Amino acid sequence: FFVSFSGKKEKMKAHEVVWVLLVCCTFVASQNVTEDVGKWKRITKGYVIGSSESDIKIHVHLDLTMKSFDNKEDSHCNVLNPLAVMFAEAVLFAADRIISENLLEGRTLGVIVIDTCKGTKLNPYLLVHFDGTLIIGPYSSELSDFTTKFISVFDYSMISYGASSDHFYEKREDFPKFFSTVPADNTSSQVYKELAQRMNWEYTSVIYTSNEDGNSMMVQTIERLFNIGYCTSQNDIKSGASEASYQITIEKVLQQHEIKVVFLFLAFKECNDFFQAAAPFKERLASKQFVLGTACSAGVNIPPMVRPYFKNMISIQITLPQPKEFQEYFANLQPGHNRRNEFFFNFYWEFTRNCTLHGRKGYRKCDISKSQSFNQFAPVRPIISAMYTAVYGIKTYCSKKFPLLPFSICYGVMSKEMRTNMKSNLNLYIPHVRFKLFNRTYSRNSPLHEVVDSYDVLQYVQTNDSFQFKKIGYWDANKRDTSFALTLNEGLNMTDSRCSLPCGEREIKQYLALASCCWHCKKCPVHQIIQNNKCQPCELGYKANIEQTQCDQLPLVTMNHNNDLSVIVIFLTSFGCFIVMAVLFVYMRHFSSHIIKSSSRELALFSLFGLFLMLLVPILFTMEPNILICYGQKIFVGLSLTCCYSPLVLKTNRVYRIFASSSKFKLKRLMLVSMRSQFLLILAMAGIELLMGVFWILTDQPIIETVYPADRDYVIKQCNISGTGAALNLIFPIALMVACTFWAFKTRNLPETFSEIKSIGVTMYITLFLATAAFSIIFILDGTIERPFIQIYVVSFTFQAIVFVNLIGQYAMKMKTLFSKPDNRADTKEQTNTEVSIVMTNRFISSPSISPKTNNGLRHMSTVSETSFRNDPYYANLTTVQQGVKRLSIDYQL
C-alpha cells in the first residue's frame, strides 16, 4: 500500500521501512489518541479559510500552547504562546494578501493551523490523514527533523519558518523534501562571531538546549569562535527540564566570574522557561551580558519581575521581522472584530494586557477601545514568505506542466493523479521559485537551496517604565564573505568578557591548562619573531625586525679602508714606513761609520726589515678579505715578529756569552759569534717560522668564511683564522721575545757605556707589556663589543705600537749621536783599524804582556768602539791599550 501510495516501484530503503513501521504502530495505537484528536478538532475550529473543499489546502504547524514547569503530564499544554498567536495571524494575513492579489486566479485557498504542543504524539495521526498540498512548519528544528522524515514516506514537501539547523544542509540528499525560509545556523553563527570580535567577548558561556535546535547553533558558533582564538564554557539543558534544572545551570554560570557574556541558544519554549526560572537570582543576573539565539529571538516573553536584570540583553534576528503592512493589520485587530481566530486572539489579548474579557474573578476588565500593543520585533516575515513560497511553488509546477495555460485553467484540468504527482514532486519546483515581497526578492540560488538573509542586532533597553528591544546594528548578508558585514551604532556600552588581558607588543600567550582563553604573557627575545603565538628564532644571517613579525637579512660587514679606524691604521702604517725608510737611508748613507758598525749593522738592518713587515700586517688585516689576503695573514703575522726579534736575540745572547766567558779574563774561543754565522742563524729562525706558517696553511686551508656573531646586527665576512692555529703559529716568535728579554735582563749590569744593550732591554720590557695587554683586552672584550672587528683593530694598533717602541729603543739614540756630533760620522781608516773585538777588564789592562796566540780569538770578540772606553776608570791608560790593540790588529791582519 505504501509503495504504491508514494509512487515508488523500486525496493524501499531502510529508513523508509522504519517510518512505515512507525506509521503502522500509530494506526494500532489510534484508539489511544482518540481523545487527543477530538481536542485537536476543537482547537482548530475556525482555522479554515475558504470552504472545506478548497482547491489548495496548506497545513500550518504552530506551537500555540506550551507546557509549564508545574505540569507533570505531557498531554497538558496549558500555557499560551503569544509569539505563535502572532504567527497564526501572519498566516491569515498572508492568505488574505494572496487572495487579494489574485495569485491563485480564482482558485480557493484553505489554511489549517495545527497546534504542535502535543509533539510527536499527535503528528503521526495527523500526517497519515493529511489531505493538503504541503506543510508549513514546524518552527522547531527538532520537530521539523521528525516531521520531514515522516512525510518523506508519503512524498510530501515541507517549508519551515524557523528550522535553521545545519543538520538539514550537511546531508541535503537525506532531506530532499525540506525547505526553510530562514538562514541556516552556519550563517547566523557568523553574526555572533563578528559581534564577539567587535565587543571583545573572548571568554563566553553557552547555555543550549540538548536537541537539534540548540546543538546546531552551539556547535557552529563555538567552532567559529575557536577559529579566532576565543573559547566558551558549555552548559546544556534538556528539553522539558524542570525549573530546578534551569536554576542549577544558572547558578553554575553565575559562579564563573571571569565570564561576562552568556549566549542562550535555546528553543523558544525553553527560552521562556529560562527567564521564568531566573527570577530568584535577581541582581546577580545584572553581572552578565546575555545574548539570545535566533530560535529564541526578540519575541520571547520575559516576566516583568526580571526585566530590569536583563537590561542591555542582545538579540539577533532577521532584518525587517515585521513588514509595515502586517503591523498596521495587527494593530487594528480587536477582540470583537476577529471571528476567524477569536478563541486564541481573546486569550492573547488577556495574556498580554493581564486583564479579562469574560469577567474572570481577580482580573480587571479589558478596555477594548485602546489600540493593540504588541512586540514589533517578533519575526513573522519568514512565515509570510513561507506561504508565498508554497503558492509560487504550485504555480511553477503548473507553468512547467502546462506552459500555455493560465493557472486557474491549469489547476482545473489536472486530474487527481496529477495533483497527487504535484504533491510528490513539488520539492523539485520550490528551489526555482523567485518572487518579490515587501520590496525584497526571494530566491534559492545556492546548491543546498538555503535562504540568505540579513540580520538586525537588537538590544533590550528601558524606555520610561517599559522595556523593549531597540535596533543597534545591522549585519549585511551581501558582505558575508568579508570582515565588514556587521555595523554597530556608535557609543554602545558593552561589557568585555576576558579571562586575561591582551598581551603587549612582542609578547606571546602562554595558555593555562584548563582554558584556552586564559593565559600569561611572555615577551619574546628581540632576535626572535612571533609566528602562530610562538617565539621562532631566525635562520643564520637573519634577524627579527623591530615589530618581530618577520626575519630581515643581516647586512654583510667586511674589513675595508672606508671607516675611521682603518684610516688611522693606514696613517700610522704610512708614518711608520716613512721612519723605517728614513732610518734605512741613514744606515746606507753612513754604512761605514763606526757608530753604525758598532751596532752590528747587518743585524740592525735585518731587524729593520722585520719592523717593515710588522707594519704591513695591519694593512693585511684591514683590507677587504680575499684568498691572497688570507694567505698573507697566516704567513706574515709570525714571520714579521721572527724577523724583528731574531737579530735582537742573537745580539743580546752574543754580548752575554762574551762577557760571561771573559769574566775571569781568560779568553777562549766562542762559537757562532761571527757575522756570517749570526746571519745564517737568523735565516734559520725565519725558515722555521715560515715552515710553521706553511704547516698552518696546509692543515687549515685559507678560505673566506661568513661568521654570524651571536646577538649582533651584522654578518662578518673574514678569513678563517682560528684561535688555536694563531696561537701555535705565534709560539716561536713569542719564545724569541721572551728569550731576548731574558738575555737583556742578564746583561743589565754591564757598564753604562753599553747603552745599546740597555735600550734593547727597556724595549723588550715595553714590548712584552704591550703584547700582554693586547691579548688581555682581546680576551676581555670578546663577545661584549657591539662594533665588529674590534679584536683586529687591537692587534693592528699593538703591532704598530711595538714597531714604534723598537724604532725608538734601537735606533733613536744612534740617530741622535750621528746628527748631534758630526765627528762621529767620519769614516777614517785609522778609526776602522782601531775597532777590535775584545773586552777590557782591569786585569787585562794591568797585564805586562799579551800572548800573540790570543790573536786567533780577536775575531770572535764583540766589536767595541773607541768611544766605549772613554768613561772607563782606566781611560788614563787608553794610550797604552791602543798601542797594544794596534799591534794585535796588525799581527792578525798579517
Secondary structure, DSSP 8 states (H G I E B T S, - for coil): -HHHHHT--S---HHHHHHHHHHHHHHHTGGGGHHHHHHHHHHTTT---S-TT-SEEEEEEE--EE--TT---TT---EE-HHHHHHHHHHHHHHHHHHHTTTTTT--EEEEEEE-TTGGGTHHHHHHT--SSEEE--SSHHHHHHHHHHHTTTT--EEESS---THHHHTGGG-TTEEESS--HHHHHHHHHHHHHHHTB-EEEEEEESSHHHHHHHHHHHHHHHHTT-EEEEEEE-TT--HHHHHHHHHHHHT-TT--EEEEE--HHHHHHHHHHTGGGGGGGGGSEEEE-TTT-TT----GGGGGGGTT-EEEEESS-S-HHHHHHHHT--GGG--TTHHHHHHHHHHHHT-BSS--TTS-B--TTS-----TTS--HHHHHHHHHHHHHHHHHHHHH-TTS-HHHHHHH--HHHHHHHHHHGGGTGGG--EEETTEEE---STT------EEEEEEEEETTEEEEEEEEEE-GGGTTSS--EEE-TT-----B-SS----TTEEEEE-SS-TT-EEEEE--TTEEEETTEEEE--TTEEE-TTSSSEEE--EEE--SSSHHHHHHHHHHHHHHHHHHHHHHHHHHTTT-HHHHHT-HHHHHHHHHHHHHHHHHHHHHHS---HHHHHHHHHHHHHHHHHHHHHHHHHHHHHHHHHHHTTTS-----SS-SHHHHHHHHHHHHHHHHHHHHHHHHHS---EEEE--TT-SSEEEEE---HHHHHHHTHHHHHHHHHHHHHHHHTTTS-TT-HHHHHHHHHHHHHHHHHHHHHHHHHHHTTT-SSTTHHHHHHHHHHHHHHHHHIIIIIIHHHHHHHH-GGGG---HHHHHT-EE----HHHHH-S---GGGGGGGGGS-EE-GGGGTTSTTGGGHHHHHHHHHHHHHHHH-
